[in-house]
């Protein structure tokens, strides 16, 4: 799995180096247009699987921490009469919900701030005698990369 992830991330990096304006959809820029909907489906399925793994891991770690006395006692429900490992921890479920809501709100705030900076049209003053082979145009391009 690690080699596949590395290849994917290197591919996204290559797309961003070649076309920086595709930064908001670098994953989908790797594929032809006809494959976008299947990739959205694949990403959705992967997200569901990953979220279930996180939830199961949090419940398991919570149960172990309670048993070791590292967390205060809390309600742990066994959801199956035959499978010992299937549990539900209502308090941790509420904590996960609050955490996800906070993350989503913070990400929206960061995106709003990023859009505001990107679309403000504000450029720093670049003197006419800027160094470089192409003078002012090159200096402005470098300034745009920095902001």
C-alpha positions in Angstrom: 0.0 0.0 0.0 2.8 2.4 0.8 4.3 2.3 -2.8 0.9 3.0 -4.2 0.4 6.0 -1.9 3.9 7.3 -2.7 3.3 7.0 -6.4 -0.1 8.8 -6.0 1.4 11.7 -4.0 4.4 12.0 -6.3 2.0 12.1 -9.2 0.0 14.9 -7.5 3.2 16.8 -6.8 4.2 16.5 -10.5 0.7 17.8 -11.6 1.1 20.7 -9.2 4.6 21.5 -10.4 3.4 21.5 -14.1 0.1 23.3 -13.5 -0.1 25.1 -10.1 -3.7 26.3 -10.9 -5.0 22.8 -10.4 -4.1 22.7 -6.7 -7.7 22.4 -5.5 -8.2 19.2 -7.5 -4.8 17.6 -7.9 -6.0 14.1 -7.3 -8.6 14.3 -10.1 -6.2 16.1 -12.4 -4.1 12.9 -12.6 -6.9 11.1 -14.5 -8.7 11.6 -17.8 -12.0 13.4 -17.6 -14.1 10.2 -18.1 -12.6 8.7 -14.9 -13.6 11.5 -12.6 -16.9 9.9 -11.4 -15.4 6.5 -10.8 -12.7 8.2 -8.8 -15.2 10.1 -6.7 -16.9 6.8 -6.0 -13.6 5.1 -5.1 -12.7 8.0 -2.8 -16.1 7.9 -1.1 -15.7 4.1 -0.5 -12.2 4.6 0.8 -13.4 7.4 3.1 -16.1 5.2 4.6 -13.7 2.3 5.2 -11.2 4.7 6.8 -13.8 6.3 9.1 -15.0 2.8 10.2 -11.4 1.9 11.0 -10.9 5.1 13.1 -14.1 4.5 15.0 -13.2 0.9 15.8 -9.7 1.9 16.8 -11.0 4.6 19.1 -13.4 2.2 20.8 -10.7 -0.5 21.2 -8.1 1.9 22.6 -10.7 3.4 24.9 -11.6 0.0 26.3 -8.0 -0.8 26.9 -7.3 2.5 28.5 -10.2 2.1 30.9 -9.0 -1.5 31.8 -5.5 -0.2 32.5 -6.9 2.7 34.6 -5.6 5.4 32.3 -9.2 6.7 31.6 -12.0 7.0 34.1 -14.7 4.3 34.0 -17.3 4.8 31.3 -20.1 2.8 29.7 -18.9 0.2 27.2 -21.6 -1.8 25.4 -20.9 -5.2 23.9 -23.0 -5.2 20.7 -22.7 -8.9 20.0 -23.4 -11.8 22.4 -20.9 -14.0 20.6 -18.1 -11.6 19.3 -16.1 -10.3 22.2 -14.4 -7.4 20.3 -17.6 -5.7 19.0 -18.2 -2.8 21.3 -19.8 0.6 21.4 -18.6 3.5 23.6 -21.3 6.2 23.6 -19.1 8.9 25.3 -16.3 8.4 22.8 -18.9 8.5 19.9 -20.0 11.9 21.2 -16.4 13.1 21.4 -15.7 11.9 17.8 -18.8 13.8 16.6 -17.7 17.0 18.3 -14.1 16.6 16.9 -15.4 16.1 13.4 -17.7 19.1 13.6 -14.8 21.3 14.9 -12.4 20.0 12.1 -15.0 20.7 9.4 -15.7 24.2 10.8 -11.9 25.0 11.0 -11.3 23.7 7.5 -14.1 25.9 6.1 -12.5 28.9 7.9 -9.1 28.1 6.5 -10.5 27.7 3.0 -12.4 31.0 3.3 -9.2 32.7 4.4 -7.3 31.2 1.5 -9.8 32.2 -1.1 -9.8 35.8 0.4 -6.1 36.0 0.0 -6.1 34.5 -3.5 -8.9 36.6 -4.9 -8.1 39.9 -3.2 -6.0 41.0 -6.2 -3.5 42.6 -3.9 0.0 42.5 -5.1 3.0 43.9 -3.4 4.8 46.7 -5.1 7.6 45.5 -7.4 10.1 48.2 -8.5 10.7 48.7 -12.2 14.4 47.9 -11.8 13.7 44.4 -10.3 16.7 42.1 -10.8 16.6 39.3 -13.2 16.8 38.6 -16.9 13.2 39.7 -17.6 12.9 42.5 -15.1 9.5 43.4 -13.8 7.6 40.5 -15.3 9.9 37.9 -13.7 9.8 39.7 -10.3 6.0 39.8 -10.4 5.8 36.1 -11.2 8.1 35.3 -8.3 5.9 37.5 -6.0 2.9 35.6 -7.1 4.6 32.3 -6.3 5.4 33.6 -2.8 1.8 34.6 -2.0 
